[in-house]
Amino acid sequence: MIILIRHGKPVCKRGGWMTREQLINWLKAYDEAIVYDEPLSYAEAKEKIKCASVVLVSSLARARHSASLLQPASPIEEHKWLNEAPLPQPPKWMKGVYPLWMWLILLRLLWFFGYGEEPYTKTKQRAMKAAQQLVHYARTGTVVVIGHGWFHLLVSRQLRRYGWLAKKKKWAYWEAVTLSLTRHIP
């Protein structure tokens, strides 16, 4: 079994209007943010993590802090290959002040179209390798991954190609998506 858990809600200001420079600072703060400690929000995730043979976690602060709140009994391994699909830096030609949601949509679109240090195609390749690693870990028991919404989405799509199926696929904060092997792919 493979269980993908999205990190908790980051302690980071959401919304508002920002310049390009303010957005750059916000993106940095978001990557360094811990998460709110809301036990009722992560009760289901805490229950699911009990069956883990191993817990894999992204190296970003919000995922690491989420793992510490869930207090798994099994060993925790931190891996950069589980980090979120990174947004590119905002373009220098973007002048003015825009709402945060607009910036984030623009940056994700630019990412899809090949901009940034790790654009969509490269992130998709990393997700393919991550899925292969998770299948390898799952051979010896249940693997739990504490990570990020976009990257979990890409990994789960690849796992589906390998014969793994999820009953639900919602990527809200603390959401735990369980994937089971339905058919063996050579």
mmCIF file of the C-alpha atoms, coordinates in Angstrom:
data_MODEL
# 
_entry.id   MODEL 
# 
loop_
_atom_site.group_PDB 
_atom_site.id 
_atom_site.type_symbol 
_atom_site.label_atom_id 
_atom_site.label_alt_id 
_atom_site.label_comp_id 
_atom_site.label_asym_id 
_atom_site.label_entity_id 
_atom_site.label_seq_id 
_atom_site.pdbx_PDB_ins_code 
_atom_site.Cartn_x 
_atom_site.Cartn_y 
_atom_site.Cartn_z 
_atom_site.occupancy 
_atom_site.B_iso_or_equiv 
_atom_site.pdbx_formal_charge 
_atom_site.auth_seq_id 
_atom_site.auth_comp_id 
_atom_site.auth_asym_id 
_atom_site.auth_atom_id 
_atom_site.pdbx_PDB_model_num 
ATOM 1   C CA . MET A 1 1   ? 0.000   0.000  0.000   1.00 0.00 ? 1   MET A CA 1 
ATOM 2   C CA . ILE A 1 2   ? 1.113   3.571  -0.713  1.00 0.00 ? 2   ILE A CA 1 
ATOM 3   C CA . ILE A 1 3   ? -0.415  6.447  1.244   1.00 0.00 ? 3   ILE A CA 1 
ATOM 4   C CA . LEU A 1 4   ? 0.129   10.013 0.039   1.00 0.00 ? 4   LEU A CA 1 
ATOM 5   C CA . ILE A 1 5   ? -0.518  12.662 2.701   1.00 0.00 ? 5   ILE A CA 1 
ATOM 6   C CA . ARG A 1 6   ? -0.514  16.345 1.841   1.00 0.00 ? 6   ARG A CA 1 
ATOM 7   C CA . HIS A 1 7   ? 1.147   18.597 4.414   1.00 0.00 ? 7   HIS A CA 1 
ATOM 8   C CA . GLY A 1 8   ? -0.867  20.734 6.808   1.00 0.00 ? 8   GLY A CA 1 
ATOM 9   C CA . LYS A 1 9   ? -1.912  24.339 6.247   1.00 0.00 ? 9   LYS A CA 1 
ATOM 10  C CA . PRO A 1 10  ? 1.217   26.527 6.227   1.00 0.00 ? 10  PRO A CA 1 
ATOM 11  C CA . VAL A 1 11  ? 1.580   29.371 8.696   1.00 0.00 ? 11  VAL A CA 1 
ATOM 12  C CA . CYS A 1 12  ? 1.922   31.931 5.933   1.00 0.00 ? 12  CYS A CA 1 
ATOM 13  C CA . LYS A 1 13  ? -0.142  34.955 4.954   1.00 0.00 ? 13  LYS A CA 1 
ATOM 14  C CA . ARG A 1 14  ? -2.510  34.077 2.102   1.00 0.00 ? 14  ARG A CA 1 
ATOM 15  C CA . GLY A 1 15  ? -4.144  36.582 -0.200  1.00 0.00 ? 15  GLY A CA 1 
ATOM 16  C CA . GLY A 1 16  ? -3.584  40.260 -0.667  1.00 0.00 ? 16  GLY A CA 1 
ATOM 17  C CA . TRP A 1 17  ? -1.978  42.258 -3.439  1.00 0.00 ? 17  TRP A CA 1 
ATOM 18  C CA . MET A 1 18  ? 1.749   42.055 -4.167  1.00 0.00 ? 18  MET A CA 1 
ATOM 19  C CA . THR A 1 19  ? 4.473   43.480 -6.332  1.00 0.00 ? 19  THR A CA 1 
ATOM 20  C CA . ARG A 1 20  ? 6.942   41.147 -8.033  1.00 0.00 ? 20  ARG A CA 1 
ATOM 21  C CA . GLU A 1 21  ? 9.463   41.682 -5.209  1.00 0.00 ? 21  GLU A CA 1 
ATOM 22  C CA . GLN A 1 22  ? 6.854   41.020 -2.526  1.00 0.00 ? 22  GLN A CA 1 
ATOM 23  C CA . LEU A 1 23  ? 5.844   37.826 -4.324  1.00 0.00 ? 23  LEU A CA 1 
ATOM 24  C CA . ILE A 1 24  ? 9.458   36.612 -4.409  1.00 0.00 ? 24  ILE A CA 1 
ATOM 25  C CA . ASN A 1 25  ? 9.643   37.155 -0.635  1.00 0.00 ? 25  ASN A CA 1 
ATOM 26  C CA . TRP A 1 26  ? 6.275   35.441 -0.147  1.00 0.00 ? 26  TRP A CA 1 
ATOM 27  C CA . LEU A 1 27  ? 7.376   32.367 -2.142  1.00 0.00 ? 27  LEU A CA 1 
ATOM 28  C CA . LYS A 1 28  ? 10.511  32.094 0.003   1.00 0.00 ? 28  LYS A CA 1 
ATOM 29  C CA . ALA A 1 29  ? 8.471   32.447 3.209   1.00 0.00 ? 29  ALA A CA 1 
ATOM 30  C CA . TYR A 1 30  ? 6.003   29.806 1.991   1.00 0.00 ? 30  TYR A CA 1 
ATOM 31  C CA . ASP A 1 31  ? 8.805   27.309 1.369   1.00 0.00 ? 31  ASP A CA 1 
ATOM 32  C CA . GLU A 1 32  ? 10.208  27.976 4.858   1.00 0.00 ? 32  GLU A CA 1 
ATOM 33  C CA . ALA A 1 33  ? 6.828   27.946 6.648   1.00 0.00 ? 33  ALA A CA 1 
ATOM 34  C CA . ILE A 1 34  ? 5.804   25.401 9.253   1.00 0.00 ? 34  ILE A CA 1 
ATOM 35  C CA . VAL A 1 35  ? 2.155   24.318 9.513   1.00 0.00 ? 35  VAL A CA 1 
ATOM 36  C CA . TYR A 1 36  ? -0.660  25.061 11.940  1.00 0.00 ? 36  TYR A CA 1 
ATOM 37  C CA . ASP A 1 37  ? -0.962  22.483 14.709  1.00 0.00 ? 37  ASP A CA 1 
ATOM 38  C CA . GLU A 1 38  ? -4.653  21.571 14.388  1.00 0.00 ? 38  GLU A CA 1 
ATOM 39  C CA . PRO A 1 39  ? -5.073  18.017 15.746  1.00 0.00 ? 39  PRO A CA 1 
ATOM 40  C CA . LEU A 1 40  ? -8.670  17.683 14.508  1.00 0.00 ? 40  LEU A CA 1 
ATOM 41  C CA . SER A 1 41  ? -7.496  18.457 10.969  1.00 0.00 ? 41  SER A CA 1 
ATOM 42  C CA . TYR A 1 42  ? -4.891  15.700 10.911  1.00 0.00 ? 42  TYR A CA 1 
ATOM 43  C CA . ALA A 1 43  ? -6.634  12.997 12.973  1.00 0.00 ? 43  ALA A CA 1 
ATOM 44  C CA . GLU A 1 44  ? -7.297  10.798 9.905   1.00 0.00 ? 44  GLU A CA 1 
ATOM 45  C CA . ALA A 1 45  ? -3.718  11.197 8.648   1.00 0.00 ? 45  ALA A CA 1 
ATOM 46  C CA . LYS A 1 46  ? -2.382  10.345 12.114  1.00 0.00 ? 46  LYS A CA 1 
ATOM 47  C CA . GLU A 1 47  ? -4.464  7.171  12.119  1.00 0.00 ? 47  GLU A CA 1 
ATOM 48  C CA . LYS A 1 48  ? -3.333  6.141  8.617   1.00 0.00 ? 48  LYS A CA 1 
ATOM 49  C CA . ILE A 1 49  ? 0.348   6.658  9.395   1.00 0.00 ? 49  ILE A CA 1 
ATOM 50  C CA . LYS A 1 50  ? 0.206   3.984  12.122  1.00 0.00 ? 50  LYS A CA 1 
ATOM 51  C CA . CYS A 1 51  ? 0.383   1.199  9.519   1.00 0.00 ? 51  CYS A CA 1 
ATOM 52  C CA . ALA A 1 52  ? 3.523   2.603  7.855   1.00 0.00 ? 52  ALA A CA 1 
ATOM 53  C CA . SER A 1 53  ? 6.644   0.495  7.467   1.00 0.00 ? 53  SER A CA 1 
ATOM 54  C CA . VAL A 1 54  ? 8.479   3.651  6.453   1.00 0.00 ? 54  VAL A CA 1 
ATOM 55  C CA . VAL A 1 55  ? 7.572   7.342  6.227   1.00 0.00 ? 55  VAL A CA 1 
ATOM 56  C CA . LEU A 1 56  ? 9.074   9.373  3.411   1.00 0.00 ? 56  LEU A CA 1 
ATOM 57  C CA . VAL A 1 57  ? 8.965   13.143 3.626   1.00 0.00 ? 57  VAL A CA 1 
ATOM 58  C CA . SER A 1 58  ? 9.809   16.060 1.360   1.00 0.00 ? 58  SER A CA 1 
ATOM 59  C CA . SER A 1 59  ? 12.706  18.229 2.495   1.00 0.00 ? 59  SER A CA 1 
ATOM 60  C CA . LEU A 1 60  ? 10.538  21.384 2.574   1.00 0.00 ? 60  LEU A CA 1 
ATOM 61  C CA . ALA A 1 61  ? 9.734   22.735 6.041   1.00 0.00 ? 61  ALA A CA 1 
ATOM 62  C CA . ARG A 1 62  ? 5.949   22.386 5.801   1.00 0.00 ? 62  ARG A CA 1 
ATOM 63  C CA . ALA A 1 63  ? 6.243   18.654 5.031   1.00 0.00 ? 63  ALA A CA 1 
ATOM 64  C CA . ARG A 1 64  ? 8.903   18.006 7.684   1.00 0.00 ? 64  ARG A CA 1 
ATOM 65  C CA . HIS A 1 65  ? 6.844   19.828 10.326  1.00 0.00 ? 65  HIS A CA 1 
ATOM 66  C CA . SER A 1 66  ? 3.724   17.902 9.283   1.00 0.00 ? 66  SER A CA 1 
ATOM 67  C CA . ALA A 1 67  ? 5.639   14.644 9.772   1.00 0.00 ? 67  ALA A CA 1 
ATOM 68  C CA . SER A 1 68  ? 6.708   15.699 13.264  1.00 0.00 ? 68  SER A CA 1 
ATOM 69  C CA . LEU A 1 69  ? 3.086   16.495 14.207  1.00 0.00 ? 69  LEU A CA 1 
ATOM 70  C CA . LEU A 1 70  ? 1.918   13.066 13.026  1.00 0.00 ? 70  LEU A CA 1 
ATOM 71  C CA . GLN A 1 71  ? 4.528   11.372 15.258  1.00 0.00 ? 71  GLN A CA 1 
ATOM 72  C CA . PRO A 1 72  ? 5.022   8.188  13.236  1.00 0.00 ? 72  PRO A CA 1 
ATOM 73  C CA . ALA A 1 73  ? 6.442   5.152  15.022  1.00 0.00 ? 73  ALA A CA 1 
ATOM 74  C CA . SER A 1 74  ? 8.301   4.011  11.903  1.00 0.00 ? 74  SER A CA 1 
ATOM 75  C CA . PRO A 1 75  ? 11.504  5.538  10.542  1.00 0.00 ? 75  PRO A CA 1 
ATOM 76  C CA . ILE A 1 76  ? 11.336  8.844  8.647   1.00 0.00 ? 76  ILE A CA 1 
ATOM 77  C CA . GLU A 1 77  ? 13.406  9.389  5.519   1.00 0.00 ? 77  GLU A CA 1 
ATOM 78  C CA . GLU A 1 78  ? 13.721  12.876 4.049   1.00 0.00 ? 78  GLU A CA 1 
ATOM 79  C CA . HIS A 1 79  ? 14.098  13.168 0.275   1.00 0.00 ? 79  HIS A CA 1 
ATOM 80  C CA . LYS A 1 80  ? 14.392  16.182 -2.040  1.00 0.00 ? 80  LYS A CA 1 
ATOM 81  C CA . TRP A 1 81  ? 12.923  14.113 -4.861  1.00 0.00 ? 81  TRP A CA 1 
ATOM 82  C CA . LEU A 1 82  ? 9.580   14.441 -3.040  1.00 0.00 ? 82  LEU A CA 1 
ATOM 83  C CA . ASN A 1 83  ? 9.656   18.264 -2.996  1.00 0.00 ? 83  ASN A CA 1 
ATOM 84  C CA . GLU A 1 84  ? 6.806   20.244 -4.490  1.00 0.00 ? 84  GLU A CA 1 
ATOM 85  C CA . ALA A 1 85  ? 6.627   21.038 -8.200  1.00 0.00 ? 85  ALA A CA 1 
ATOM 86  C CA . PRO A 1 86  ? 8.506   24.359 -8.057  1.00 0.00 ? 86  PRO A CA 1 
ATOM 87  C CA . LEU A 1 87  ? 7.079   27.595 -9.370  1.00 0.00 ? 87  LEU A CA 1 
ATOM 88  C CA . PRO A 1 88  ? 9.310   29.699 -11.630 1.00 0.00 ? 88  PRO A CA 1 
ATOM 89  C CA . GLN A 1 89  ? 10.447  33.145 -10.548 1.00 0.00 ? 89  GLN A CA 1 
ATOM 90  C CA . PRO A 1 90  ? 7.986   35.874 -11.562 1.00 0.00 ? 90  PRO A CA 1 
ATOM 91  C CA . PRO A 1 91  ? 8.963   37.482 -14.882 1.00 0.00 ? 91  PRO A CA 1 
ATOM 92  C CA . LYS A 1 92  ? 10.877  40.756 -14.653 1.00 0.00 ? 92  LYS A CA 1 
ATOM 93  C CA . TRP A 1 93  ? 8.544   42.307 -17.219 1.00 0.00 ? 93  TRP A CA 1 
ATOM 94  C CA . MET A 1 94  ? 5.612   41.948 -14.788 1.00 0.00 ? 94  MET A CA 1 
ATOM 95  C CA . LYS A 1 95  ? 5.275   45.400 -13.275 1.00 0.00 ? 95  LYS A CA 1 
ATOM 96  C CA . GLY A 1 96  ? 2.548   46.559 -10.973 1.00 0.00 ? 96  GLY A CA 1 
ATOM 97  C CA . VAL A 1 97  ? 0.591   45.073 -8.115  1.00 0.00 ? 97  VAL A CA 1 
ATOM 98  C CA . TYR A 1 98  ? -1.547  41.943 -8.545  1.00 0.00 ? 98  TYR A CA 1 
ATOM 99  C CA . PRO A 1 99  ? -3.541  39.678 -6.230  1.00 0.00 ? 99  PRO A CA 1 
ATOM 100 C CA . LEU A 1 100 ? -1.634  36.647 -4.953  1.00 0.00 ? 100 LEU A CA 1 
ATOM 101 C CA . TRP A 1 101 ? -4.035  34.213 -6.643  1.00 0.00 ? 101 TRP A CA 1 
ATOM 102 C CA . MET A 1 102 ? -3.350  35.839 -10.016 1.00 0.00 ? 102 MET A CA 1 
ATOM 103 C CA . TRP A 1 103 ? 0.410   35.593 -9.514  1.00 0.00 ? 103 TRP A CA 1 
ATOM 104 C CA . LEU A 1 104 ? 0.139   31.919 -8.567  1.00 0.00 ? 104 LEU A CA 1 
ATOM 105 C CA . ILE A 1 105 ? -2.009  31.065 -11.594 1.00 0.00 ? 105 ILE A CA 1 
ATOM 106 C CA . LEU A 1 106 ? 0.389   32.923 -13.903 1.00 0.00 ? 106 LEU A CA 1 
ATOM 107 C CA . LEU A 1 107 ? 3.450   31.188 -12.431 1.00 0.00 ? 107 LEU A CA 1 
ATOM 108 C CA . ARG A 1 108 ? 1.828   27.737 -12.647 1.00 0.00 ? 108 ARG A CA 1 
ATOM 109 C CA . LEU A 1 109 ? 0.920   28.418 -16.304 1.00 0.00 ? 109 LEU A CA 1 
ATOM 110 C CA . LEU A 1 110 ? 4.495   29.509 -17.023 1.00 0.00 ? 110 LEU A CA 1 
ATOM 111 C CA . TRP A 1 111 ? 5.681   26.311 -15.323 1.00 0.00 ? 111 TRP A CA 1 
ATOM 112 C CA . PHE A 1 112 ? 3.419   24.226 -17.592 1.00 0.00 ? 112 PHE A CA 1 
ATOM 113 C CA . PHE A 1 113 ? 4.866   26.021 -20.624 1.00 0.00 ? 113 PHE A CA 1 
ATOM 114 C CA . GLY A 1 114 ? 8.466   25.252 -19.722 1.00 0.00 ? 114 GLY A CA 1 
ATOM 115 C CA . TYR A 1 115 ? 9.653   28.146 -17.576 1.00 0.00 ? 115 TYR A CA 1 
ATOM 116 C CA . GLY A 1 116 ? 11.657  27.829 -14.381 1.00 0.00 ? 116 GLY A CA 1 
ATOM 117 C CA . GLU A 1 117 ? 14.538  25.741 -13.083 1.00 0.00 ? 117 GLU A CA 1 
ATOM 118 C CA . GLU A 1 118 ? 12.369  22.618 -13.112 1.00 0.00 ? 118 GLU A CA 1 
ATOM 119 C CA . PRO A 1 119 ? 9.491   23.089 -15.573 1.00 0.00 ? 119 PRO A CA 1 
ATOM 120 C CA . TYR A 1 120 ? 6.569   20.704 -15.952 1.00 0.00 ? 120 TYR A CA 1 
ATOM 121 C CA . THR A 1 121 ? 8.362   18.179 -18.187 1.00 0.00 ? 121 THR A CA 1 
ATOM 122 C CA . LYS A 1 122 ? 11.279  17.840 -15.767 1.00 0.00 ? 122 LYS A CA 1 
ATOM 123 C CA . THR A 1 123 ? 8.992   17.661 -12.743 1.00 0.00 ? 123 THR A CA 1 
ATOM 124 C CA . LYS A 1 124 ? 6.971   14.971 -14.517 1.00 0.00 ? 124 LYS A CA 1 
ATOM 125 C CA . GLN A 1 125 ? 10.183  12.970 -15.065 1.00 0.00 ? 125 GLN A CA 1 
ATOM 126 C CA . ARG A 1 126 ? 11.032  13.353 -11.370 1.00 0.00 ? 126 ARG A CA 1 
ATOM 127 C CA . ALA A 1 127 ? 7.504   12.176 -10.498 1.00 0.00 ? 127 ALA A CA 1 
ATOM 128 C CA . MET A 1 128 ? 8.011   9.099  -12.690 1.00 0.00 ? 128 MET A CA 1 
ATOM 129 C CA . LYS A 1 129 ? 11.227  8.245  -10.835 1.00 0.00 ? 129 LYS A CA 1 
ATOM 130 C CA . ALA A 1 130 ? 9.531   8.949  -7.497  1.00 0.00 ? 130 ALA A CA 1 
ATOM 131 C CA . ALA A 1 131 ? 6.684   6.576  -8.391  1.00 0.00 ? 131 ALA A CA 1 
ATOM 132 C CA . GLN A 1 132 ? 9.222   3.859  -9.224  1.00 0.00 ? 132 GLN A CA 1 
ATOM 133 C CA . GLN A 1 133 ? 10.919  4.437  -5.859  1.00 0.00 ? 133 GLN A CA 1 
ATOM 134 C CA . LEU A 1 134 ? 7.585   4.253  -4.030  1.00 0.00 ? 134 LEU A CA 1 
ATOM 135 C CA . VAL A 1 135 ? 6.694   0.975  -5.758  1.00 0.00 ? 135 VAL A CA 1 
ATOM 136 C CA . HIS A 1 136 ? 10.087  -0.359 -4.645  1.00 0.00 ? 136 HIS A CA 1 
ATOM 137 C CA . TYR A 1 137 ? 9.458   0.733  -1.025  1.00 0.00 ? 137 TYR A CA 1 
ATOM 138 C CA . ALA A 1 138 ? 5.925   -0.739 -1.116  1.00 0.00 ? 138 ALA A CA 1 
ATOM 139 C CA . ARG A 1 139 ? 7.304   -4.219 -1.843  1.00 0.00 ? 139 ARG A CA 1 
ATOM 140 C CA . THR A 1 140 ? 8.364   -4.484 1.808   1.00 0.00 ? 140 THR A CA 1 
ATOM 141 C CA . GLY A 1 141 ? 5.294   -2.893 3.418   1.00 0.00 ? 141 GLY A CA 1 
ATOM 142 C CA . THR A 1 142 ? 3.139   0.188  3.575   1.00 0.00 ? 142 THR A CA 1 
ATOM 143 C CA . VAL A 1 143 ? 4.902   3.382  2.580   1.00 0.00 ? 143 VAL A CA 1 
ATOM 144 C CA . VAL A 1 144 ? 3.562   6.770  3.659   1.00 0.00 ? 144 VAL A CA 1 
ATOM 145 C CA . VAL A 1 145 ? 4.663   9.917  1.840   1.00 0.00 ? 145 VAL A CA 1 
ATOM 146 C CA . ILE A 1 146 ? 4.181   13.336 3.405   1.00 0.00 ? 146 ILE A CA 1 
ATOM 147 C CA . GLY A 1 147 ? 4.466   15.865 0.642   1.00 0.00 ? 147 GLY A CA 1 
ATOM 148 C CA . HIS A 1 148 ? 2.694   18.328 -1.603  1.00 0.00 ? 148 HIS A CA 1 
ATOM 149 C CA . GLY A 1 149 ? -0.462  18.612 -3.684  1.00 0.00 ? 149 GLY A CA 1 
ATOM 150 C CA . TRP A 1 150 ? 0.921   19.205 -7.187  1.00 0.00 ? 150 TRP A CA 1 
ATOM 151 C CA . PHE A 1 151 ? 3.681   16.644 -6.838  1.00 0.00 ? 151 PHE A CA 1 
ATOM 152 C CA . HIS A 1 152 ? 1.334   14.061 -5.301  1.00 0.00 ? 152 HIS A CA 1 
ATOM 153 C CA . LEU A 1 153 ? -0.972  14.575 -8.284  1.00 0.00 ? 153 LEU A CA 1 
ATOM 154 C CA . LEU A 1 154 ? 1.854   13.868 -10.742 1.00 0.00 ? 154 LEU A CA 1 
ATOM 155 C CA . VAL A 1 155 ? 3.085   10.846 -8.761  1.00 0.00 ? 155 VAL A CA 1 
ATOM 156 C CA . SER A 1 156 ? -0.411  9.374  -8.410  1.00 0.00 ? 156 SER A CA 1 
ATOM 157 C CA . ARG A 1 157 ? -0.941  9.625  -12.181 1.00 0.00 ? 157 ARG A CA 1 
ATOM 158 C CA . GLN A 1 158 ? 2.262   7.671  -12.732 1.00 0.00 ? 158 GLN A CA 1 
ATOM 159 C CA . LEU A 1 159 ? 1.342   5.112  -10.078 1.00 0.00 ? 159 LEU A CA 1 
ATOM 160 C CA . ARG A 1 160 ? -1.967  4.586  -11.882 1.00 0.00 ? 160 ARG A CA 1 
ATOM 161 C CA . ARG A 1 161 ? 0.020   3.610  -14.982 1.00 0.00 ? 161 ARG A CA 1 
ATOM 162 C CA . TYR A 1 162 ? 1.806   1.017  -12.843 1.00 0.00 ? 162 TYR A CA 1 
ATOM 163 C CA . GLY A 1 163 ? -1.492  -0.507 -11.716 1.00 0.00 ? 163 GLY A CA 1 
ATOM 164 C CA . TRP A 1 164 ? -2.042  1.397  -8.450  1.00 0.00 ? 164 TRP A CA 1 
ATOM 165 C CA . LEU A 1 165 ? -5.498  2.822  -7.812  1.00 0.00 ? 165 LEU A CA 1 
ATOM 166 C CA . ALA A 1 166 ? -6.865  5.367  -5.334  1.00 0.00 ? 166 ALA A CA 1 
ATOM 167 C CA . LYS A 1 167 ? -10.468 5.449  -4.172  1.00 0.00 ? 167 LYS A CA 1 
ATOM 168 C CA . LYS A 1 168 ? -10.405 9.205  -3.688  1.00 0.00 ? 168 LYS A CA 1 
ATOM 169 C CA . LYS A 1 169 ? -8.068  11.845 -4.963  1.00 0.00 ? 169 LYS A CA 1 
ATOM 170 C CA . LYS A 1 170 ? -8.520  15.042 -3.047  1.00 0.00 ? 170 LYS A CA 1 
ATOM 171 C CA . TRP A 1 171 ? -5.431  17.063 -2.254  1.00 0.00 ? 171 TRP A CA 1 
ATOM 172 C CA . ALA A 1 172 ? -6.670  19.264 0.605   1.00 0.00 ? 172 ALA A CA 1 
ATOM 173 C CA . TYR A 1 173 ? -4.377  19.970 3.553   1.00 0.00 ? 173 TYR A CA 1 
ATOM 174 C CA . TRP A 1 174 ? -3.786  16.791 5.612   1.00 0.00 ? 174 TRP A CA 1 
ATOM 175 C CA . GLU A 1 175 ? -5.669  14.702 3.043   1.00 0.00 ? 175 GLU A CA 1 
ATOM 176 C CA . ALA A 1 176 ? -4.515  11.071 3.033   1.00 0.00 ? 176 ALA A CA 1 
ATOM 177 C CA . VAL A 1 177 ? -4.959  9.254  -0.282  1.00 0.00 ? 177 VAL A CA 1 
ATOM 178 C CA . THR A 1 178 ? -4.469  5.477  -0.172  1.00 0.00 ? 178 THR A CA 1 
ATOM 179 C CA . LEU A 1 179 ? -3.348  3.680  -3.327  1.00 0.00 ? 179 LEU A CA 1 
ATOM 180 C CA . SER A 1 180 ? -3.610  -0.088 -3.691  1.00 0.00 ? 180 SER A CA 1 
ATOM 181 C CA . LEU A 1 181 ? -2.093  -2.313 -6.339  1.00 0.00 ? 181 LEU A CA 1 
ATOM 182 C CA . THR A 1 182 ? -4.891  -3.557 -8.601  1.00 0.00 ? 182 THR A CA 1 
ATOM 183 C CA . ARG A 1 183 ? -2.847  -5.216 -11.334 1.00 0.00 ? 183 ARG A CA 1 
ATOM 184 C CA . HIS A 1 184 ? 0.781   -6.109 -11.802 1.00 0.00 ? 184 HIS A CA 1 
ATOM 185 C CA . ILE A 1 185 ? 2.616   -4.330 -14.588 1.00 0.00 ? 185 ILE A CA 1 
ATOM 186 C CA . PRO A 1 186 ? 5.805   -6.099 -15.740 1.00 0.00 ? 186 PRO A CA 1 
# 
